[in-house]
Amino acid sequence: MVDLSKTKNDPLQQLWDVMDGVHAGMLGVQESGQHMQPMAPFVEKESNSIWFYTKDDSDLVKAVRTGDRAHFCIIGKDHDYHACLSGTIDEVKSREHIEKFWSPMVSAWFEGGKDDPSLTMLRLRLDDVAIWASTDSTLRFGWEMAKANLTGKEPDLGVHTHISLPH
């Protein structure tokens, strides 16, 4: 269950906390004409970056040019937290990050392991995040719907916030 007060008061820390439980989200390069694709995120909080393992001949890598922007969208495990993260994306063949995030799950995708010649990484350097967090309480949902129908005002079911991050 998402903590709506944290969404209001510390949305960046909440984002990182939610991301710890996200195994995949949808990544897409703006202006590429491609659909978003499911990708596993690896968070580097200190640089406000998300890293993705991929192959250098993938559609995503082919779509990335220096300075391109991308979006990564996630939904929390309880479906009460939605976020769209955006920033600049680039291909980075970083041995440091290959080592840092390597796991048996990643290894399954690369026949040659960490030394697979097609292995590369994409780095999304976040600068803009939109978050929508909502209650999962059916009682509150019912109350807000009834109240909205009686008053004509929109129901209050959650919080929407926006974060701008420096590079």
MIMARRO-433236 format. One line per field, with one value per atom (N, C-alpha, C): residue number from 1; residue in three letters; chain; x, y, z. Coordinates in nm, 3 decimals, decimal comma. Layout:
N
i: (NUM  ...)
aa: (ALA  ...)
ch: (A  ...)
east: (X  ...)
north: (Y  ...)
up: (Z  ...)
This chain:
167
i: (1  1  1  2  2  2  3  3  3  4  4  4  5  5  5  6  6  6  7  7  7  8  8  8  9  9  9  10  10  10  11  11  11  12  12  12  13  13  13  14  14  14  15  15  15  16  16  16  17  17  17  18  18  18  19  19  19  20  20  20  21  21  21  22  22  22  23  23  23  24  24  24  25  25  25  26  26  26  27  27  27  28  28  28  29  29  29  30  30  30  31  31  31  32  32  32  33  33  33  34  34  34  35  35  35  36  36  36  37  37  37  38  38  38  39  39  39  40  40  40  41  41  41  42  42  42  43  43  43  44  44  44  45  45  45  46  46  46  47  47  47  48  48  48  49  49  49  50  50  50  51  51  51  52  52  52  53  53  53  54  54  54  55  55  55  56  56  56  57  57  57  58  58  58  59  59  59  60  60  60  61  61  61  62  62  62  63  63  63  64  64  64  65  65  65  66  66  66  67  67  67  68  68  68  69  69  69  70  70  70  71  71  71  72  72  72  73  73  73  74  74  74  75  75  75  76  76  76  77  77  77  78  78  78  79  79  79  80  80  80  81  81  81  82  82  82  83  83  83  84  84  84  85  85  85  86  86  86  87  87  87  88  88  88  89  89  89  90  90  90  91  91  91  92  92  92  93  93  93  94  94  94  95  95  95  96  96  96  97  97  97  98  98  98  99  99  99  100  100  100  101  101  101  102  102  102  103  103  103  104  104  104  105  105  105  106  106  106  107  107  107  108  108  108  109  109  109  110  110  110  111  111  111  112  112  112  113  113  113  114  114  114  115  115  115  116  116  116  117  117  117  118  118  118  119  119  119  120  120  120  121  121  121  122  122  122  123  123  123  124  124  124  125  125  125  126  126  126  127  127  127  128  128  128  129  129  129  130  130  130  131  131  131  132  132  132  133  133  133  134  134  134  135  135  135  136  136  136  137  137  137  138  138  138  139  139  139  140  140  140  141  141  141  142  142  142  143  143  143  144  144  144  145  145  145  146  146  146  147  147  147  148  148  148  149  149  149  150  150  150  151  151  151  152  152  152  153  153  153  154  154  154  155  155  155  156  156  156  157  157  157  158  158  158  159  159  159  160  160  160  161  161  161  162  162  162  163  163  163  164  164  164  165  165  165  166  166  166  167  167  167)
aa: (MET  MET  MET  VAL  VAL  VAL  ASP  ASP  ASP  LEU  LEU  LEU  SER  SER  SER  LYS  LYS  LYS  THR  THR  THR  LYS  LYS  LYS  ASN  ASN  ASN  ASP  ASP  ASP  PRO  PRO  PRO  LEU  LEU  LEU  GLN  GLN  GLN  GLN  GLN  GLN  LEU  LEU  LEU  TRP  TRP  TRP  ASP  ASP  ASP  VAL  VAL  VAL  MET  MET  MET  ASP  ASP  ASP  GLY  GLY  GLY  VAL  VAL  VAL  HIS  HIS  HIS  ALA  ALA  ALA  GLY  GLY  GLY  MET  MET  MET  LEU  LEU  LEU  GLY  GLY  GLY  VAL  VAL  VAL  GLN  GLN  GLN  GLU  GLU  GLU  SER  SER  SER  GLY  GLY  GLY  GLN  GLN  GLN  HIS  HIS  HIS  MET  MET  MET  GLN  GLN  GLN  PRO  PRO  PRO  MET  MET  MET  ALA  ALA  ALA  PRO  PRO  PRO  PHE  PHE  PHE  VAL  VAL  VAL  GLU  GLU  GLU  LYS  LYS  LYS  GLU  GLU  GLU  SER  SER  SER  ASN  ASN  ASN  SER  SER  SER  ILE  ILE  ILE  TRP  TRP  TRP  PHE  PHE  PHE  TYR  TYR  TYR  THR  THR  THR  LYS  LYS  LYS  ASP  ASP  ASP  ASP  ASP  ASP  SER  SER  SER  ASP  ASP  ASP  LEU  LEU  LEU  VAL  VAL  VAL  LYS  LYS  LYS  ALA  ALA  ALA  VAL  VAL  VAL  ARG  ARG  ARG  THR  THR  THR  GLY  GLY  GLY  ASP  ASP  ASP  ARG  ARG  ARG  ALA  ALA  ALA  HIS  HIS  HIS  PHE  PHE  PHE  CYS  CYS  CYS  ILE  ILE  ILE  ILE  ILE  ILE  GLY  GLY  GLY  LYS  LYS  LYS  ASP  ASP  ASP  HIS  HIS  HIS  ASP  ASP  ASP  TYR  TYR  TYR  HIS  HIS  HIS  ALA  ALA  ALA  CYS  CYS  CYS  LEU  LEU  LEU  SER  SER  SER  GLY  GLY  GLY  THR  THR  THR  ILE  ILE  ILE  ASP  ASP  ASP  GLU  GLU  GLU  VAL  VAL  VAL  LYS  LYS  LYS  SER  SER  SER  ARG  ARG  ARG  GLU  GLU  GLU  HIS  HIS  HIS  ILE  ILE  ILE  GLU  GLU  GLU  LYS  LYS  LYS  PHE  PHE  PHE  TRP  TRP  TRP  SER  SER  SER  PRO  PRO  PRO  MET  MET  MET  VAL  VAL  VAL  SER  SER  SER  ALA  ALA  ALA  TRP  TRP  TRP  PHE  PHE  PHE  GLU  GLU  GLU  GLY  GLY  GLY  GLY  GLY  GLY  LYS  LYS  LYS  ASP  ASP  ASP  ASP  ASP  ASP  PRO  PRO  PRO  SER  SER  SER  LEU  LEU  LEU  THR  THR  THR  MET  MET  MET  LEU  LEU  LEU  ARG  ARG  ARG  LEU  LEU  LEU  ARG  ARG  ARG  LEU  LEU  LEU  ASP  ASP  ASP  ASP  ASP  ASP  VAL  VAL  VAL  ALA  ALA  ALA  ILE  ILE  ILE  TRP  TRP  TRP  ALA  ALA  ALA  SER  SER  SER  THR  THR  THR  ASP  ASP  ASP  SER  SER  SER  THR  THR  THR  LEU  LEU  LEU  ARG  ARG  ARG  PHE  PHE  PHE  GLY  GLY  GLY  TRP  TRP  TRP  GLU  GLU  GLU  MET  MET  MET  ALA  ALA  ALA  LYS  LYS  LYS  ALA  ALA  ALA  ASN  ASN  ASN  LEU  LEU  LEU  THR  THR  THR  GLY  GLY  GLY  LYS  LYS  LYS  GLU  GLU  GLU  PRO  PRO  PRO  ASP  ASP  ASP  LEU  LEU  LEU  GLY  GLY  GLY  VAL  VAL  VAL  HIS  HIS  HIS  THR  THR  THR  HIS  HIS  HIS  ILE  ILE  ILE  SER  SER  SER  LEU  LEU  LEU  PRO  PRO  PRO  HIS  HIS  HIS)
ch: (A  A  A  A  A  A  A  A  A  A  A  A  A  A  A  A  A  A  A  A  A  A  A  A  A  A  A  A  A  A  A  A  A  A  A  A  A  A  A  A  A  A  A  A  A  A  A  A  A  A  A  A  A  A  A  A  A  A  A  A  A  A  A  A  A  A  A  A  A  A  A  A  A  A  A  A  A  A  A  A  A  A  A  A  A  A  A  A  A  A  A  A  A  A  A  A  A  A  A  A  A  A  A  A  A  A  A  A  A  A  A  A  A  A  A  A  A  A  A  A  A  A  A  A  A  A  A  A  A  A  A  A  A  A  A  A  A  A  A  A  A  A  A  A  A  A  A  A  A  A  A  A  A  A  A  A  A  A  A  A  A  A  A  A  A  A  A  A  A  A  A  A  A  A  A  A  A  A  A  A  A  A  A  A  A  A  A  A  A  A  A  A  A  A  A  A  A  A  A  A  A  A  A  A  A  A  A  A  A  A  A  A  A  A  A  A  A  A  A  A  A  A  A  A  A  A  A  A  A  A  A  A  A  A  A  A  A  A  A  A  A  A  A  A  A  A  A  A  A  A  A  A  A  A  A  A  A  A  A  A  A  A  A  A  A  A  A  A  A  A  A  A  A  A  A  A  A  A  A  A  A  A  A  A  A  A  A  A  A  A  A  A  A  A  A  A  A  A  A  A  A  A  A  A  A  A  A  A  A  A  A  A  A  A  A  A  A  A  A  A  A  A  A  A  A  A  A  A  A  A  A  A  A  A  A  A  A  A  A  A  A  A  A  A  A  A  A  A  A  A  A  A  A  A  A  A  A  A  A  A  A  A  A  A  A  A  A  A  A  A  A  A  A  A  A  A  A  A  A  A  A  A  A  A  A  A  A  A  A  A  A  A  A  A  A  A  A  A  A  A  A  A  A  A  A  A  A  A  A  A  A  A  A  A  A  A  A  A  A  A  A  A  A  A  A  A  A  A  A  A  A  A  A  A  A  A  A  A  A  A  A  A  A  A  A  A  A  A  A  A  A  A  A  A  A  A  A  A  A  A  A  A  A  A  A  A  A  A  A  A  A  A  A  A  A  A  A  A  A  A  A  A  A  A  A  A  A  A  A  A  A  A  A  A  A  A  A  A  A  A  A)
east: (0,084  0,000  0,089  0,064  0,144  0,107  0,208  0,190  0,171  0,047  0,018  0,089  0,114  0,186  0,330  0,388  0,525  0,527  0,419  0,410  0,412  0,348  0,343  0,475  0,533  0,645  0,784  0,796  0,928  0,914  0,865  0,834  0,956  1,073  1,191  1,232  1,235  1,270  1,166  1,040  0,935  0,953  0,990  1,017  1,124  1,235  1,343  1,294  1,213  1,161  1,072  0,985  0,898  0,981  1,081  1,165  1,236  1,265  1,328  1,245  1,113  1,025  0,980  1,030  0,989  1,087  1,036  1,121  1,127  1,026  1,025  0,931  0,963  0,878  0,886  0,825  0,823  0,914  1,011  1,110  1,090  1,091  1,078  1,158  1,216  1,294  1,201  1,194  1,109  1,152  1,055  1,080  1,135  1,139  1,195  1,091  0,964  0,858  0,836  0,911  0,899  0,803  0,745  0,666  0,761  0,707  0,784  0,804  0,912  0,946  0,970  0,935  0,962  1,112  1,159  1,301  1,314  1,416  1,444  1,533  1,489  1,566  1,666  1,780  1,880  1,910  1,870  1,871  2,005  2,051  2,170  2,125  2,083  2,023  2,116  2,243  2,337  2,352  2,322  2,331  2,195  2,087  1,951  1,942  2,002  2,005  1,945  1,894  1,848  1,926  1,979  2,059  1,982  2,004  1,938  2,042  2,046  2,128  2,053  2,126  2,065  2,174  2,132  2,227  2,248  2,370  2,403  2,331  2,266  2,191  2,039  1,998  1,855  1,795  1,664  1,593  1,614  1,614  1,633  1,769  1,873  2,008  2,018  1,962  1,966  1,892  1,792  1,712  1,781  1,877  1,940  2,049  2,035  2,139  2,175  2,294  2,337  2,236  2,197  2,105  1,958  1,928  1,788  1,725  1,594  1,516  1,437  1,411  1,335  1,243  1,144  1,052  1,059  1,046  1,036  0,916  0,820  0,696  0,687  0,646  0,633  0,497  0,458  0,339  0,382  0,350  0,385  0,313  0,368  0,316  0,171  0,124  -0,015  -0,106  -0,052  -0,128  -0,187  -0,124  -0,169  -0,062  0,039  0,150  0,187  0,182  0,219  0,318  0,421  0,518  0,569  0,592  0,654  0,781  0,894  1,025  1,083  1,144  1,205  1,338  1,416  1,548  1,622  1,752  1,833  1,881  1,890  1,931  2,053  2,144  2,260  2,309  2,381  2,443  2,579  2,604  2,729  2,782  2,897  2,960  3,047  2,979  3,046  3,072  3,196  3,233  3,197  3,215  3,182  3,036  2,945  2,803  2,760  2,827  2,800  2,827  2,938  2,975  2,880  2,848  2,771  2,633  2,566  2,428  2,412  2,521  2,513  2,443  2,362  2,289  2,261  2,218  2,180  2,068  1,976  1,869  1,928  2,022  2,085  2,166  2,238  2,323  2,246  2,120  2,037  2,019  2,032  2,010  2,136  2,251  2,378  2,462  2,466  2,534  2,681  2,745  2,886  2,910  2,804  2,817  2,857  2,932  2,974  3,062  3,122  3,210  3,141  3,009  2,935  2,963  3,007  3,041  2,922  2,799  2,683  2,629  2,684  2,636  2,670  2,570  2,590  2,487  2,493  2,398  2,343  2,218  2,158  2,147  2,176  2,164  2,060  1,958  1,857  1,887  1,931  1,963  1,839  1,772  1,643  1,655  1,560  1,549  1,405  1,310  1,169  1,090  1,009  0,931  0,789  0,690  0,551  0,502  0,435  0,389  0,241  0,170  0,031  0,020  -0,021  -0,040  -0,185  -0,246  -0,388  -0,414  -0,527  -0,566  -0,607  -0,580  -0,629  -0,744  -0,791  -0,900  -1,034  -1,104  -1,235  -1,335  -1,319  -1,407  -1,389  -1,262  -1,238  -1,284  -1,260  -1,304  -1,456  -1,529  -1,676  -1,722  -1,659  -1,692  -1,669  -1,555  -1,522  -1,617  -1,656  -1,750  -1,886  -1,933  -2,063  -2,058  -1,951  -1,936  -1,933  -1,862  -1,854  -1,990  -2,066  -2,200  -2,294  -2,277  -2,363  -2,323  -2,192  -2,145  -2,113  -2,095  -2,056  -1,907  -1,830  -1,686  -1,614  -1,493  -1,412  -1,377  -1,374  -1,332  -1,183  -1,148  -1,007  -0,957  -0,893  -0,849  -0,699  -0,628  -0,483  -0,409  -0,282  -0,190  -0,121  -0,109  -0,026  0,083  0,205  0,316  0,416  0,497  0,596  0,730  0,837  0,971  1,062  1,133  1,239  1,372  1,459  1,587  1,702  1,805  1,925  2,005  2,079  2,168  2,294)
north: (-0,118  0,000  0,124  0,214  0,335  0,435  0,504  0,605  0,740  0,791  0,915  1,036  1,034  1,147  1,150  1,032  1,028  1,078  1,051  1,101  1,254  1,312  1,459  1,517  1,450  1,509  1,463  1,342  1,291  1,200  1,257  1,174  1,106  1,168  1,107  0,981  0,990  0,872  0,763  0,802  0,703  0,636  0,713  0,656  0,548  0,579  0,480  0,357  0,378  0,265  0,176  0,237  0,161  0,089  0,159  0,100  -0,026  -0,036  -0,156  -0,281  -0,265  -0,379  -0,394  -0,310  -0,315  -0,403  -0,508  -0,597  -0,558  -0,484  -0,440  -0,322  -0,238  -0,125  -0,112  -0,007  0,014  0,131  0,104  0,203  0,237  0,365  0,408  0,532  0,538  0,653  0,748  0,872  0,972  0,991  1,022  1,052  0,935  0,814  0,701  0,632  0,655  0,587  0,445  0,402  0,266  0,263  0,147  0,126  0,113  0,143  0,121  -0,030  -0,068  -0,209  -0,240  -0,361  -0,397  -0,414  -0,352  -0,358  -0,364  -0,432  -0,442  -0,324  -0,246  -0,129  -0,162  -0,094  -0,103  0,041  0,072  0,210  0,248  0,366  0,427  0,561  0,558  0,675  0,796  0,771  0,883  0,967  0,910  0,987  1,009  0,973  0,983  0,915  0,797  0,724  0,586  0,539  0,401  0,337  0,219  0,145  0,024  -0,013  -0,128  -0,209  -0,339  -0,428  -0,454  -0,459  -0,492  -0,540  -0,574  -0,615  -0,500  -0,487  -0,370  -0,368  -0,478  -0,478  -0,468  -0,435  -0,424  -0,299  -0,301  -0,186  -0,061  -0,078  0,037  0,102  0,021  0,075  0,144  0,083  0,144  0,278  0,295  0,419  0,532  0,499  0,599  0,676  0,809  0,899  0,993  1,046  1,135  1,247  1,266  1,373  1,335  1,213  1,170  1,163  1,178  1,165  1,036  0,985  0,862  0,871  0,782  0,768  0,624  0,610  0,479  0,485  0,398  0,399  0,274  0,295  0,185  0,188  0,072  0,058  -0,022  0,029  -0,040  -0,174  -0,263  -0,400  -0,406  -0,307  -0,306  -0,225  -0,178  -0,102  0,028  0,083  0,210  0,319  0,288  0,382  0,372  0,486  0,492  0,608  0,585  0,692  0,687  0,806  0,821  0,901  0,837  0,897  0,933  1,049  1,085  1,154  1,151  1,214  1,179  1,207  1,176  1,031  0,968  0,828  0,815  0,730  0,704  0,562  0,513  0,381  0,401  0,320  0,330  0,189  0,160  0,029  0,042  0,038  0,061  -0,071  -0,113  -0,236  -0,225  -0,106  -0,081  -0,114  -0,067  -0,089  -0,231  -0,291  -0,432  -0,515  -0,490  -0,560  -0,525  -0,398  -0,348  -0,413  -0,430  -0,478  -0,624  -0,692  -0,827  -0,922  -1,013  -1,110  -1,234  -1,342  -1,460  -1,431  -1,340  -1,303  -1,239  -1,148  -1,082  -1,184  -1,269  -1,368  -1,457  -1,485  -1,572  -1,515  -1,384  -1,321  -1,313  -1,338  -1,318  -1,445  -1,515  -1,644  -1,634  -1,524  -1,506  -1,442  -1,433  -1,372  -1,225  -1,180  -1,040  -1,001  -1,100  -1,072  -1,095  -1,113  -1,132  -1,012  -1,035  -0,923  -0,834  -0,884  -0,800  -0,723  -0,748  -0,683  -0,534  -0,454  -0,311  -0,265  -0,138  -0,084  0,048  0,074  0,204  0,272  0,401  0,481  0,590  0,591  0,697  0,790  0,912  1,013  1,096  1,069  1,131  1,280  1,353  1,495  1,538  1,445  1,479  1,353  1,363  1,249  1,295  1,224  1,247  1,124  1,146  1,037  1,053  0,940  0,934  0,823  0,856  0,757  0,763  0,648  0,646  0,552  0,573  0,488  0,350  0,249  0,116  0,076  0,171  0,146  0,149  0,035  0,033  0,120  0,131  0,216  0,362  0,406  0,545  0,568  0,473  0,485  0,505  0,421  0,432  0,565  0,609  0,737  0,852  0,853  0,961  0,962  0,845  0,838  0,893  0,852  0,900  1,051  1,098  1,242  1,321  1,268  1,336  1,343  1,236  1,236  1,332  1,350  1,442  1,588  1,614  1,753  1,802  1,710  1,750  1,780  1,759  1,783  1,652  1,665  1,546  1,470  1,337  1,259  1,278  1,272  1,283  1,144  1,081  0,943  0,927  1,036  1,020  1,149  1,134  1,246  1,238  1,352  1,363  1,464  1,427  1,519  1,512  1,614  1,627  1,663  1,598  1,624  1,662  1,772  1,808  1,781  1,708  1,670  1,735  1,778  1,829  1,713  1,737  1,634  1,628)
up: (0,000  0,000  0,000  -0,090  -0,102  0,009  0,060  0,163  0,094  0,092  0,020  0,081  0,213  0,273  0,224  0,198  0,144  0,000  -0,075  -0,212  -0,210  -0,112  -0,101  -0,048  0,054  0,128  0,087  0,034  -0,004  -0,127  -0,237  -0,354  -0,417  -0,411  -0,471  -0,395  -0,262  -0,183  -0,203  -0,212  -0,236  -0,372  -0,473  -0,605  -0,595  -0,528  -0,515  -0,440  -0,335  -0,258  -0,346  -0,425  -0,514  -0,620  -0,674  -0,779  -0,731  -0,601  -0,546  -0,572  -0,584  -0,608  -0,752  -0,840  -0,981  -1,058  -1,120  -1,197  -1,345  -1,390  -1,530  -1,544  -1,639  -1,676  -1,827  -1,879  -2,023  -2,059  -2,147  -2,189  -2,336  -2,367  -2,506  -2,534  -2,654  -2,697  -2,772  -2,727  -2,793  -2,938  -3,020  -3,162  -3,241  -3,183  -3,256  -3,343  -3,313  -3,385  -3,338  -3,237  -3,184  -3,066  -3,044  -2,923  -2,804  -2,686  -2,564  -2,548  -2,478  -2,461  -2,315  -2,272  -2,132  -2,109  -2,003  -1,967  -1,815  -1,768  -1,624  -1,583  -1,484  -1,440  -1,331  -1,336  -1,231  -1,188  -1,066  -1,017  -0,958  -0,997  -0,937  -0,880  -0,753  -0,688  -0,688  -0,660  -0,644  -0,771  -0,886  -1,011  -1,076  -1,002  -1,057  -1,193  -1,203  -1,329  -1,315  -1,426  -1,436  -1,549  -1,522  -1,618  -1,667  -1,792  -1,853  -1,930  -1,906  -1,988  -2,118  -2,227  -2,355  -2,451  -2,570  -2,673  -2,770  -2,821  -2,904  -3,039  -3,075  -3,201  -3,178  -3,056  -3,026  -3,090  -3,108  -3,164  -3,079  -2,946  -2,858  -2,879  -2,882  -2,901  -3,037  -3,140  -3,273  -3,276  -3,189  -3,188  -3,111  -3,027  -2,940  -3,014  -3,009  -3,059  -2,944  -2,944  -2,837  -2,817  -2,691  -2,657  -2,666  -2,712  -2,721  -2,583  -2,583  -2,460  -2,463  -2,344  -2,333  -2,211  -2,211  -2,098  -2,047  -1,916  -1,853  -1,760  -1,781  -1,703  -1,616  -1,491  -1,397  -1,329  -1,280  -1,196  -1,074  -0,955  -0,832  -0,820  -0,738  -0,729  -0,683  -0,607  -0,561  -0,654  -0,764  -0,865  -0,810  -0,706  -0,649  -0,667  -0,748  -0,772  -0,919  -0,987  -1,129  -1,146  -1,226  -1,248  -1,391  -1,445  -1,576  -1,555  -1,584  -1,563  -1,698  -1,708  -1,836  -1,816  -1,924  -1,922  -2,049  -2,047  -2,164  -2,155  -2,270  -2,275  -2,366  -2,325  -2,410  -2,387  -2,486  -2,475  -2,409  -2,306  -2,232  -2,209  -2,265  -2,242  -2,117  -2,002  -1,874  -1,802  -1,801  -1,730  -1,581  -1,526  -1,385  -1,357  -1,444  -1,422  -1,459  -1,555  -1,586  -1,461  -1,396  -1,273  -1,157  -1,145  -1,031  -1,021  -1,133  -1,131  -1,174  -1,208  -1,263  -1,166  -1,223  -1,142  -1,227  -1,165  -1,244  -1,344  -1,309  -1,401  -1,527  -1,510  -1,625  -1,704  -1,635  -1,700  -1,797  -1,765  -1,849  -1,990  -2,006  -2,137  -2,222  -2,161  -2,233  -2,227  -2,340  -2,349  -2,307  -2,341  -2,308  -2,173  -2,091  -1,959  -1,968  -1,870  -1,866  -1,983  -2,049  -2,163  -2,297  -2,296  -2,422  -2,513  -2,636  -2,725  -2,760  -2,747  -2,780  -2,660  -2,541  -2,419  -2,418  -2,393  -2,373  -2,271  -2,235  -2,139  -2,191  -2,152  -2,175  -2,040  -2,039  -1,916  -1,939  -1,853  -1,856  -1,741  -1,773  -1,672  -1,648  -1,535  -1,506  -1,482  -1,538  -1,506  -1,482  -1,504  -1,491  -1,454  -1,348  -1,302  -1,268  -1,317  -1,279  -1,206  -1,092  -1,007  -0,979  -0,984  -0,945  -0,841  -0,721  -0,615  -0,571  -0,549  -0,514  -0,398  -0,335  -0,224  -0,276  -0,196  -0,232  -0,138  -0,060  0,033  -0,040  -0,040  -0,104  -0,029  0,103  0,183  0,141  0,132  0,093  -0,050  -0,139  -0,278  -0,283  -0,211  -0,209  -0,153  -0,043  0,018  -0,080  -0,145  -0,238  -0,359  -0,407  -0,520  -0,478  -0,360  -0,311  -0,290  -0,230  -0,204  -0,335  -0,434  -0,563  -0,630  -0,621  -0,681  -0,610  -0,480  -0,405  -0,423  -0,432  -0,436  -0,577  -0,670  -0,806  -0,818  -0,710  -0,713  -0,742  -0,798  -0,829  -0,702  -0,710  -0,594  -0,565  -0,437  -0,394  -0,362  -0,460  -0,443  -0,438  -0,448  -0,446  -0,465  -0,500  -0,513  -0,648  -0,713  -0,834  -0,803  -0,831  -0,807  -0,922  -0,930  -1,037  -0,973  -1,020  -0,967  -1,085  -1,069  -1,164  -1,096  -1,167  -1,108  -1,186  -1,115  -1,185  -1,241  -1,345  -1,400  -1,320)
